[in-house]
Amino acid sequence: MPVTLKLIVPASQCGSLIGKGGSKIKEIREITGASIQVASEMLPNSTERAVTLSGSADSITKSIYQICCVMLERRKIN
C-alpha cells in the first residue's frame, strides 16, 4: 500500500538535495524506489519548500535517511 509523506526542508538545502542537473535526487530515487518531488516554490511566508515522498513504507524510510545524509553532509561543508 503506497504512502505519501511531505517533508518541510529549508530552501537553502534544496540545491544540495536536487544536485547538479537533478543528479542527486535521481540517485536517491533509484536507491530507494520512492517518488520524490521538490516544490519549485517556497511555502507562503517562509524560507522552506515542501518535499513530497511517495512509495512503500520501506522506500519512504530509506528516502528520509538519504535526505538526512545529504543535509548533514552540506552542514559539514559550511
Buried (B, 14 or more C-beta within 10 A) or exposed (E): EEBEBEBEBBBEBBEBBBBEEEEBBEEBBEEBEBBBEBBEEBEEEEEBBBBBBBBBEEBBBBBBEBBEEBBEEBEEEE
